[in-house]
Amino acid sequence: MPHRTRPMAAVLVFTGLNVVLVSTITPVYDFVCFHPYWERRRERRQQQREAALGKELLADR
C-alpha cells in the first residue's frame, strides 16, 4: 500500500517550525551581540591601541 501524503499537515508543521525559529531569533541575537565579552574585548583593544600609539609617540621624540 503506497504512503499517503498529507500536504496540509506538512504545511502546518513547516509554518509552525518557522514561527518558532523566527520568535527565537531576537533573544539569541541580543545575547550574542550584547554579551559582556564584546564590551571587554572592545575596551582591551582600545587600551592596546592607545598603548601602541603612546609607544610610537615616545619613540618619535
N, CA, C, O and CB atoms as a CASP TS submission, in Angstrom:
PFRMAT TS
TARGET T0000
AUTHOR 0000-0000-0000
METHOD Language model
MODEL 1
PARENT N/A
ATOM      1  N   MET     1       0.844  -1.178   0.000  1.00  0.00           N
ATOM      2  CA  MET     1       0.000   0.000   0.000  1.00  0.00           C
ATOM      3  C   MET     1       0.897   1.252   0.000  1.00  0.00           C
ATOM      4  O   MET     1       1.787   1.372   0.843  1.00  0.00           O
ATOM      5  CB  MET     1      -0.964  -0.008   1.231  1.00  0.00           C
ATOM      6  N   PRO     2       0.672   2.165  -0.923  1.00  0.00           N
ATOM      7  CA  PRO     2       1.532   3.350  -1.019  1.00  0.00           C
ATOM      8  C   PRO     2       1.359   4.286   0.174  1.00  0.00           C
ATOM      9  O   PRO     2       0.318   4.301   0.831  1.00  0.00           O
ATOM     10  CB  PRO     2       1.238   4.104  -2.308  1.00  0.00           C
ATOM     11  N   HIS     3       2.388   5.051   0.429  1.00  0.00           N
ATOM     12  CA  HIS     3       2.369   6.017   1.524  1.00  0.00           C
ATOM     13  C   HIS     3       1.442   7.175   1.177  1.00  0.00           C
ATOM     14  O   HIS     3       1.499   7.716   0.072  1.00  0.00           O
ATOM     15  CB  HIS     3       3.795   6.535   1.826  1.00  0.00           C
ATOM     16  N   ARG     4       0.588   7.551   2.125  1.00  0.00           N
ATOM     17  CA  ARG     4      -0.322   8.672   1.882  1.00  0.00           C
ATOM     18  C   ARG     4       0.362   9.985   2.228  1.00  0.00           C
ATOM     19  O   ARG     4       0.947  10.132   3.302  1.00  0.00           O
ATOM     20  CB  ARG     4      -1.621   8.513   2.699  1.00  0.00           C
ATOM     21  N   THR     5       0.283  10.912   1.329  1.00  0.00           N
ATOM     22  CA  THR     5       0.857  12.227   1.611  1.00  0.00           C
ATOM     23  C   THR     5      -0.195  13.082   2.314  1.00  0.00           C
ATOM     24  O   THR     5      -1.388  12.987   2.029  1.00  0.00           O
ATOM     25  CB  THR     5       1.353  12.920   0.300  1.00  0.00           C
ATOM     26  N   ARG     6       0.268  13.903   3.223  1.00  0.00           N
ATOM     27  CA  ARG     6      -0.624  14.817   3.936  1.00  0.00           C
ATOM     28  C   ARG     6      -0.061  16.229   3.766  1.00  0.00           C
ATOM     29  O   ARG     6       0.654  16.721   4.639  1.00  0.00           O
ATOM     30  CB  ARG     6      -0.758  14.428   5.465  1.00  0.00           C
ATOM     31  N   PRO     7      -0.380  16.877   2.651  1.00  0.00           N
ATOM     32  CA  PRO     7       0.218  18.190   2.384  1.00  0.00           C
ATOM     33  C   PRO     7      -0.175  19.255   3.411  1.00  0.00           C
ATOM     34  O   PRO     7       0.632  20.123   3.743  1.00  0.00           O
ATOM     35  CB  PRO     7      -0.180  18.657   1.004  1.00  0.00           C
ATOM     36  N   MET     8      -1.409  19.191   3.914  1.00  0.00           N
ATOM     37  CA  MET     8      -1.825  20.212   4.882  1.00  0.00           C
ATOM     38  C   MET     8      -1.039  20.066   6.182  1.00  0.00           C
ATOM     39  O   MET     8      -0.630  21.066   6.771  1.00  0.00           O
ATOM     40  CB  MET     8      -3.343  20.112   5.162  1.00  0.00           C
ATOM     41  N   ALA     9      -0.827  18.853   6.626  1.00  0.00           N
ATOM     42  CA  ALA     9      -0.055  18.626   7.844  1.00  0.00           C
ATOM     43  C   ALA     9       1.378  19.094   7.644  1.00  0.00           C
ATOM     44  O   ALA     9       1.969  19.690   8.544  1.00  0.00           O
ATOM     45  CB  ALA     9      -0.086  17.136   8.244  1.00  0.00           C
ATOM     46  N   ALA    10       1.931  18.831   6.486  1.00  0.00           N
ATOM     47  CA  ALA    10       3.300  19.259   6.200  1.00  0.00           C
ATOM     48  C   ALA    10       3.404  20.784   6.204  1.00  0.00           C
ATOM     49  O   ALA    10       4.367  21.339   6.733  1.00  0.00           O
ATOM     50  CB  ALA    10       3.766  18.699   4.846  1.00  0.00           C
ATOM     51  N   VAL    11       2.432  21.449   5.626  1.00  0.00           N
ATOM     52  CA  VAL    11       2.429  22.918   5.608  1.00  0.00           C
ATOM     53  C   VAL    11       2.315  23.462   7.027  1.00  0.00           C
ATOM     54  O   VAL    11       3.006  24.419   7.374  1.00  0.00           O
ATOM     55  CB  VAL    11       1.268  23.455   4.733  1.00  0.00           C
ATOM     56  N   LEU    12       1.462  22.874   7.847  1.00  0.00           N
ATOM     57  CA  LEU    12       1.290  23.336   9.222  1.00  0.00           C
ATOM     58  C   LEU    12       2.559  23.110  10.052  1.00  0.00           C
ATOM     59  O   LEU    12       2.952  23.975  10.834  1.00  0.00           O
ATOM     60  CB  LEU    12       0.103  22.620   9.874  1.00  0.00           C
ATOM     61  N   VAL    13       3.189  21.965   9.884  1.00  0.00           N
ATOM     62  CA  VAL    13       4.434  21.693  10.612  1.00  0.00           C
ATOM     63  C   VAL    13       5.517  22.667  10.158  1.00  0.00           C
ATOM     64  O   VAL    13       6.235  23.223  10.989  1.00  0.00           O
ATOM     65  CB  VAL    13       4.897  20.224  10.392  1.00  0.00           C
ATOM     66  N   PHE    14       5.642  22.877   8.868  1.00  0.00           N
ATOM     67  CA  PHE    14       6.641  23.797   8.334  1.00  0.00           C
ATOM     68  C   PHE    14       6.402  25.213   8.849  1.00  0.00           C
ATOM     69  O   PHE    14       7.342  25.886   9.273  1.00  0.00           O
ATOM     70  CB  PHE    14       6.622  23.779   6.800  1.00  0.00           C
ATOM     71  N   THR    15       5.165  25.663   8.815  1.00  0.00           N
ATOM     72  CA  THR    15       4.830  27.009   9.286  1.00  0.00           C
ATOM     73  C   THR    15       5.080  27.137  10.778  1.00  0.00           C
ATOM     74  O   THR    15       5.634  28.138  11.233  1.00  0.00           O
ATOM     75  CB  THR    15       3.368  27.344   8.967  1.00  0.00           C
ATOM     76  N   GLY    16       4.679  26.135  11.541  1.00  0.00           N
ATOM     77  CA  GLY    16       4.907  26.166  12.983  1.00  0.00           C
ATOM     78  C   GLY    16       6.385  26.212  13.330  1.00  0.00           C
ATOM     79  O   GLY    16       6.793  26.945  14.231  1.00  0.00           O
ATOM     80  N   LEU    17       7.177  25.444  12.628  1.00  0.00           N
ATOM     81  CA  LEU    17       8.618  25.442  12.857  1.00  0.00           C
ATOM     82  C   LEU    17       9.219  26.804  12.533  1.00  0.00           C
ATOM     83  O   LEU    17      10.074  27.294  13.271  1.00  0.00           O
ATOM     84  CB  LEU    17       9.293  24.352  12.019  1.00  0.00           C
ATOM     85  N   ASN    18       8.788  27.411  11.451  1.00  0.00           N
ATOM     86  CA  ASN    18       9.281  28.748  11.098  1.00  0.00           C
ATOM     87  C   ASN    18       8.879  29.795  12.128  1.00  0.00           C
ATOM     88  O   ASN    18       9.666  30.687  12.444  1.00  0.00           O
ATOM     89  CB  ASN    18       8.760  29.155   9.726  1.00  0.00           C
ATOM     90  N   VAL    19       7.664  29.696  12.652  1.00  0.00           N
ATOM     91  CA  VAL    19       7.222  30.645  13.687  1.00  0.00           C
ATOM     92  C   VAL    19       8.102  30.517  14.924  1.00  0.00           C
ATOM     93  O   VAL    19       8.496  31.524  15.512  1.00  0.00           O
ATOM     94  CB  VAL    19       5.734  30.404  14.060  1.00  0.00           C
ATOM     95  N   VAL    20       8.409  29.301  15.318  1.00  0.00           N
ATOM     96  CA  VAL    20       9.267  29.084  16.496  1.00  0.00           C
ATOM     97  C   VAL    20      10.661  29.644  16.236  1.00  0.00           C
ATOM     98  O   VAL    20      11.220  30.321  17.099  1.00  0.00           O
ATOM     99  CB  VAL    20       9.352  27.570  16.850  1.00  0.00           C
ATOM    100  N   LEU    21      11.226  29.378  15.078  1.00  0.00           N
ATOM    101  CA  LEU    21      12.567  29.872  14.769  1.00  0.00           C
ATOM    102  C   LEU    21      12.616  31.396  14.704  1.00  0.00           C
ATOM    103  O   LEU    21      13.553  32.007  15.217  1.00  0.00           O
ATOM    104  CB  LEU    21      13.046  29.288  13.452  1.00  0.00           C
ATOM    105  N   VAL    22      11.628  32.004  14.086  1.00  0.00           N
ATOM    106  CA  VAL    22      11.601  33.466  13.978  1.00  0.00           C
ATOM    107  C   VAL    22      11.425  34.101  15.353  1.00  0.00           C
ATOM    108  O   VAL    22      12.023  35.143  15.624  1.00  0.00           O
ATOM    109  CB  VAL    22      10.470  33.921  13.033  1.00  0.00           C
ATOM    110  N   SER    23      10.632  33.508  16.215  1.00  0.00           N
ATOM    111  CA  SER    23      10.395  34.094  17.536  1.00  0.00           C
ATOM    112  C   SER    23      11.613  33.963  18.441  1.00  0.00           C
ATOM    113  O   SER    23      11.723  34.701  19.421  1.00  0.00           O
ATOM    114  CB  SER    23       9.192  33.434  18.194  1.00  0.00           C
ATOM    115  N   THR    24      12.532  33.046  18.143  1.00  0.00           N
ATOM    116  CA  THR    24      13.715  32.900  18.981  1.00  0.00           C
ATOM    117  C   THR    24      14.926  33.645  18.427  1.00  0.00           C
ATOM    118  O   THR    24      15.976  33.672  19.068  1.00  0.00           O
ATOM    119  CB  THR    24      14.049  31.441  19.139  1.00  0.00           C
ATOM    120  N   ILE    25      14.796  34.248  17.250  1.00  0.00           N
ATOM    121  CA  ILE    25      15.934  34.942  16.645  1.00  0.00           C
ATOM    122  C   ILE    25      16.348  36.153  17.489  1.00  0.00           C
ATOM    123  O   ILE    25      17.536  36.323  17.762  1.00  0.00           O
ATOM    124  CB  ILE    25      15.590  35.385  15.210  1.00  0.00           C
ATOM    125  N   THR    26      15.415  36.982  17.900  1.00  0.00           N
ATOM    126  CA  THR    26      15.754  38.218  18.616  1.00  0.00           C
ATOM    127  C   THR    26      16.476  37.961  19.929  1.00  0.00           C
ATOM    128  O   THR    26      17.515  38.578  20.163  1.00  0.00           O
ATOM    129  CB  THR    26      14.503  39.017  18.883  1.00  0.00           C
ATOM    130  N   PRO    27      15.984  37.082  20.802  1.00  0.00           N
ATOM    131  CA  PRO    27      16.734  36.848  22.045  1.00  0.00           C
ATOM    132  C   PRO    27      18.131  36.277  21.817  1.00  0.00           C
ATOM    133  O   PRO    27      19.071  36.631  22.528  1.00  0.00           O
ATOM    134  CB  PRO    27      15.960  35.913  22.934  1.00  0.00           C
ATOM    135  N   VAL    28      18.267  35.400  20.835  1.00  0.00           N
ATOM    136  CA  VAL    28      19.586  34.820  20.550  1.00  0.00           C
ATOM    137  C   VAL    28      20.519  35.900  20.006  1.00  0.00           C
ATOM    138  O   VAL    28      21.679  35.979  20.411  1.00  0.00           O
ATOM    139  CB  VAL    28      19.468  33.643  19.537  1.00  0.00           C
ATOM    140  N   TYR    29      20.026  36.720  19.104  1.00  0.00           N
ATOM    141  CA  TYR    29      20.827  37.808  18.549  1.00  0.00           C
ATOM    142  C   TYR    29      21.275  38.765  19.653  1.00  0.00           C
ATOM    143  O   TYR    29      22.444  39.143  19.719  1.00  0.00           O
ATOM    144  CB  TYR    29      20.030  38.570  17.474  1.00  0.00           C
ATOM    145  N   ASP    30      20.339  39.153  20.519  1.00  0.00           N
ATOM    146  CA  ASP    30      20.673  40.056  21.617  1.00  0.00           C
ATOM    147  C   ASP    30      21.711  39.434  22.543  1.00  0.00           C
ATOM    148  O   ASP    30      22.637  40.120  22.977  1.00  0.00           O
ATOM    149  CB  ASP    30      19.417  40.422  22.407  1.00  0.00           C
ATOM    150  N   PHE    31      21.574  38.166  22.846  1.00  0.00           N
ATOM    151  CA  PHE    31      22.522  37.501  23.732  1.00  0.00           C
ATOM    152  C   PHE    31      23.922  37.494  23.129  1.00  0.00           C
ATOM    153  O   PHE    31      24.904  37.778  23.814  1.00  0.00           O
ATOM    154  CB  PHE    31      22.067  36.073  24.022  1.00  0.00           C
ATOM    155  N   VAL    32      24.004  37.168  21.847  1.00  0.00           N
ATOM    156  CA  VAL    32      25.310  37.063  21.197  1.00  0.00           C
ATOM    157  C   VAL    32      25.933  38.447  20.998  1.00  0.00           C
ATOM    158  O   VAL    32      27.116  38.637  21.282  1.00  0.00           O
ATOM    159  CB  VAL    32      25.180  36.339  19.843  1.00  0.00           C
ATOM    160  N   CYS    33      25.160  39.400  20.521  1.00  0.00           N
ATOM    161  CA  CYS    33      25.723  40.702  20.169  1.00  0.00           C
ATOM    162  C   CYS    33      25.991  41.582  21.379  1.00  0.00           C
ATOM    163  O   CYS    33      26.927  42.382  21.359  1.00  0.00           O
ATOM    164  CB  CYS    33      24.800  41.417  19.227  1.00  0.00           C
ATOM    165  N   PHE    34      25.200  41.456  22.422  1.00  0.00           N
ATOM    166  CA  PHE    34      25.363  42.327  23.580  1.00  0.00           C
ATOM    167  C   PHE    34      25.958  41.588  24.768  1.00  0.00           C
ATOM    168  O   PHE    34      25.764  41.991  25.915  1.00  0.00           O
ATOM    169  CB  PHE    34      24.032  42.932  23.969  1.00  0.00           C
ATOM    170  N   HIS    35      26.682  40.510  24.498  1.00  0.00           N
ATOM    171  CA  HIS    35      27.336  39.746  25.552  1.00  0.00           C
ATOM    172  C   HIS    35      28.471  40.586  26.140  1.00  0.00           C
ATOM    173  O   HIS    35      29.169  41.265  25.388  1.00  0.00           O
ATOM    174  CB  HIS    35      27.871  38.383  25.008  1.00  0.00           C
ATOM    175  N   PRO    36      28.677  40.561  27.448  1.00  0.00           N
ATOM    176  CA  PRO    36      29.739  41.375  28.067  1.00  0.00           C
ATOM    177  C   PRO    36      31.132  41.105  27.499  1.00  0.00           C
ATOM    178  O   PRO    36      32.004  41.971  27.571  1.00  0.00           O
ATOM    179  CB  PRO    36      29.761  41.128  29.553  1.00  0.00           C
ATOM    180  N   TYR    37      31.349  39.926  26.942  1.00  0.00           N
ATOM    181  CA  TYR    37      32.652  39.615  26.343  1.00  0.00           C
ATOM    182  C   TYR    37      33.042  40.658  25.309  1.00  0.00           C
ATOM    183  O   TYR    37      34.195  41.088  25.270  1.00  0.00           O
ATOM    184  CB  TYR    37      32.631  38.225  25.699  1.00  0.00           C
ATOM    185  N   TRP    38      32.097  41.070  24.471  1.00  0.00           N
ATOM    186  CA  TRP    38      32.421  42.007  23.393  1.00  0.00           C
ATOM    187  C   TRP    38      32.807  43.365  23.952  1.00  0.00           C
ATOM    188  O   TRP    38      33.706  44.019  23.425  1.00  0.00           O
ATOM    189  CB  TRP    38      31.240  42.153  22.432  1.00  0.00           C
ATOM    190  N   GLU    39      32.131  43.799  25.022  1.00  0.00           N
ATOM    191  CA  GLU    39      32.480  45.084  25.629  1.00  0.00           C
ATOM    192  C   GLU    39      33.887  45.041  26.219  1.00  0.00           C
ATOM    193  O   GLU    39      34.669  45.975  26.044  1.00  0.00           O
ATOM    194  CB  GLU    39      31.461  45.460  26.718  1.00  0.00           C
ATOM    195  N   ARG    40      34.203  43.951  26.918  1.00  0.00           N
ATOM    196  CA  ARG    40      35.556  43.810  27.471  1.00  0.00           C
ATOM    197  C   ARG    40      36.584  43.762  26.355  1.00  0.00           C
ATOM    198  O   ARG    40      37.655  44.357  26.476  1.00  0.00           O
ATOM    199  CB  ARG    40      35.661  42.545  28.341  1.00  0.00           C
ATOM    200  N   ARG    41      36.275  43.066  25.277  1.00  0.00           N
ATOM    201  CA  ARG    41      37.203  42.968  24.149  1.00  0.00           C
ATOM    202  C   ARG    41      37.418  44.334  23.514  1.00  0.00           C
ATOM    203  O   ARG    41      38.542  44.696  23.166  1.00  0.00           O
ATOM    204  CB  ARG    41      36.680  41.970  23.100  1.00  0.00           C
ATOM    205  N   ARG    42      36.327  45.097  23.364  1.00  0.00           N
ATOM    206  CA  ARG    42      36.419  46.423  22.783  1.00  0.00           C
ATOM    207  C   ARG    42      37.306  47.323  23.649  1.00  0.00           C
ATOM    208  O   ARG    42      38.150  48.052  23.128  1.00  0.00           O
ATOM    209  CB  ARG    42      35.018  47.037  22.623  1.00  0.00           C
ATOM    210  N   GLU    43      37.113  47.268  24.969  1.00  0.00           N
ATOM    211  CA  GLU    43      37.931  48.075  25.877  1.00  0.00           C
ATOM    212  C   GLU    43      39.402  47.650  25.824  1.00  0.00           C
ATOM    213  O   GLU    43      40.294  48.498  25.810  1.00  0.00           O
ATOM    214  CB  GLU    43      37.400  47.958  27.317  1.00  0.00           C
ATOM    215  N   ARG    44      39.652  46.346  25.793  1.00  0.00           N
ATOM    216  CA  ARG    44      41.021  45.835  25.743  1.00  0.00           C
ATOM    217  C   ARG    44      41.719  46.272  24.456  1.00  0.00           C
ATOM    218  O   ARG    44      42.880  46.679  24.485  1.00  0.00           O
ATOM    219  CB  ARG    44      41.027  44.302  25.854  1.00  0.00           C
ATOM    220  N   ARG    45      41.016  46.188  23.335  1.00  0.00           N
ATOM    221  CA  ARG    45      41.610  46.608  22.063  1.00  0.00           C
ATOM    222  C   ARG    45      41.894  48.105  22.051  1.00  0.00           C
ATOM    223  O   ARG    45      42.907  48.547  21.511  1.00  0.00           O
ATOM    224  CB  ARG    45      40.688  46.242  20.899  1.00  0.00           C
ATOM    225  N   GLN    46      40.981  48.893  22.657  1.00  0.00           N
ATOM    226  CA  GLN    46      41.199  50.336  22.735  1.00  0.00           C
ATOM    227  C   GLN    46      42.438  50.643  23.565  1.00  0.00           C
ATOM    228  O   GLN    46      43.231  51.509  23.196  1.00  0.00           O
ATOM    229  CB  GLN    46      39.969  51.039  23.333  1.00  0.00           C
ATOM    230  N   GLN    47      42.611  49.945  24.681  1.00  0.00           N
ATOM    231  CA  GLN    47      43.785  50.148  25.523  1.00  0.00           C
ATOM    232  C   GLN    47      45.061  49.750  24.781  1.00  0.00           C
ATOM    233  O   GLN    47      46.086  50.422  24.895  1.00  0.00           O
ATOM    234  CB  GLN    47      43.655  49.344  26.825  1.00  0.00           C
ATOM    235  N   GLN    48      44.995  48.662  24.026  1.00  0.00           N
ATOM    236  CA  GLN    48      46.173  48.236  23.260  1.00  0.00           C
ATOM    237  C   GLN    48      46.523  49.266  22.191  1.00  0.00           C
ATOM    238  O   GLN    48      47.699  49.547  21.962  1.00  0.00           O
ATOM    239  CB  GLN    48      45.929  46.860  22.609  1.00  0.00           C
ATOM    240  N   ARG    49      45.504  49.832  21.532  1.00  0.00           N
ATOM    241  CA  ARG    49      45.764  50.854  20.522  1.00  0.00           C
ATOM    242  C   ARG    49      46.387  52.095  21.152  1.00  0.00           C
ATOM    243  O   ARG    49      47.332  52.667  20.609  1.00  0.00           O
ATOM    244  CB  ARG    49      44.469  51.225  19.790  1.00  0.00           C
ATOM    245  N   GLU    50      45.845  52.511  22.312  1.00  0.00           N
ATOM    246  CA  GLU    50      46.387  53.685  22.984  1.00  0.00           C
ATOM    247  C   GLU    50      47.824  53.433  23.439  1.00  0.00           C
ATOM    248  O   GLU    50      48.669  54.323  23.337  1.00  0.00           O
ATOM    249  CB  GLU    50      45.508  54.068  24.183  1.00  0.00           C
ATOM    250  N   ALA    51      48.105  52.235  23.936  1.00  0.00           N
ATOM    251  CA  ALA    51      49.461  51.906  24.370  1.00  0.00           C
ATOM    252  C   ALA    51      50.421  51.911  23.185  1.00  0.00           C
ATOM    253  O   ALA    51      51.537  52.419  23.292  1.00  0.00           O
ATOM    254  CB  ALA    51      49.487  50.538  25.071  1.00  0.00           C
ATOM    255  N   ALA    52      49.996  51.350  22.064  1.00  0.00           N
ATOM    256  CA  ALA    52      50.845  51.323  20.874  1.00  0.00           C
ATOM    257  C   ALA    52      51.075  52.740  20.359  1.00  0.00           C
ATOM    258  O   ALA    52      52.186  53.073  19.945  1.00  0.00           O
ATOM    259  CB  ALA    52      50.211  50.446  19.773  1.00  0.00           C
ATOM    260  N   LEU    53      50.059  53.562  20.378  1.00  0.00           N
ATOM    261  CA  LEU    53      50.193  54.941  19.926  1.00  0.00           C
ATOM    262  C   LEU    53      51.126  55.708  20.860  1.00  0.00           C
ATOM    263  O   LEU    53      51.941  56.510  20.404  1.00  0.00           O
ATOM    264  CB  LEU    53      48.812  55.628  19.854  1.00  0.00           C
ATOM    265  N   GLY    54      51.008  55.464  22.162  1.00  0.00           N
ATOM    266  CA  GLY    54      51.889  56.111  23.128  1.00  0.00           C
ATOM    267  C   GLY    54      53.334  55.722  22.915  1.00  0.00           C
ATOM    268  O   GLY    54      54.221  56.569  23.020  1.00  0.00           O
ATOM    269  N   LYS    55      53.590  54.457  22.618  1.00  0.00           N
ATOM    270  CA  LYS    55      54.956  53.998  22.356  1.00  0.00           C
ATOM    271  C   LYS    55      55.513  54.659  21.097  1.00  0.00           C
ATOM    272  O   LYS    55      56.687  55.027  21.059  1.00  0.00           O
ATOM    273  CB  LYS    55      54.993  52.463  22.212  1.00  0.00           C
ATOM    274  N   GLU    56      54.679  54.811  20.069  1.00  0.00           N
ATOM    275  CA  GLU    56      55.123  55.444  18.834  1.00  0.00           C
ATOM    276  C   GLU    56      55.474  56.914  19.081  1.00  0.00           C
ATOM    277  O   GLU    56      56.462  57.425  18.552  1.00  0.00           O
ATOM    278  CB  GLU    56      54.036  55.326  17.747  1.00  0.00           C
ATOM    279  N   LEU    57      54.654  57.583  19.887  1.00  0.00           N
ATOM    280  CA  LEU    57      54.938  58.983  20.182  1.00  0.00           C
ATOM    281  C   LEU    57      56.230  59.143  20.986  1.00  0.00           C
ATOM    282  O   LEU    57      56.997  60.079  20.760  1.00  0.00           O
ATOM    283  CB  LEU    57      53.772  59.602  20.944  1.00  0.00           C
ATOM    284  N   LEU    58      56.461  58.234  21.911  1.00  0.00           N
ATOM    285  CA  LEU    58      57.697  58.286  22.702  1.00  0.00           C
ATOM    286  C   LEU    58      58.916  57.976  21.844  1.00  0.00           C
ATOM    287  O   LEU    58      59.992  58.536  22.058  1.00  0.00           O
ATOM    288  CB  LEU    58      57.624  57.304  23.874  1.00  0.00           C
ATOM    289  N   ALA    59      58.747  57.091  20.883  1.00  0.00           N
ATOM    290  CA  ALA    59      59.863  56.709  20.008  1.00  0.00           C
ATOM    291  C   ALA    59      60.223  57.860  19.066  1.00  0.00           C
ATOM    292  O   ALA    59      61.377  57.989  18.656  1.00  0.00           O
ATOM    293  CB  ALA    59      59.505  55.442  19.194  1.00  0.00           C
ATOM    294  N   ASP    60      59.243  58.690  18.724  1.00  0.00           N
ATOM    295  CA  ASP    60      59.493  59.815  17.803  1.00  0.00           C
ATOM    296  C   ASP    60      60.270  60.946  18.473  1.00  0.00           C
ATOM    297  O   ASP    60      60.882  61.759  17.780  1.00  0.00           O
ATOM    298  CB  ASP    60      58.169  60.356  17.262  1.00  0.00           C
ATOM    299  N   ARG    61      60.259  61.013  19.761  1.00  0.00           N
ATOM    300  CA  ARG    61      60.936  62.121  20.470  1.00  0.00           C
ATOM    301  C   ARG    61      62.401  62.018  20.416  1.00  0.00           C
ATOM    302  O   ARG    61      63.100  62.871  20.963  1.00  0.00           O
ATOM    303  CB  ARG    61      60.520  62.180  21.888  1.00  0.00           C
TER
END
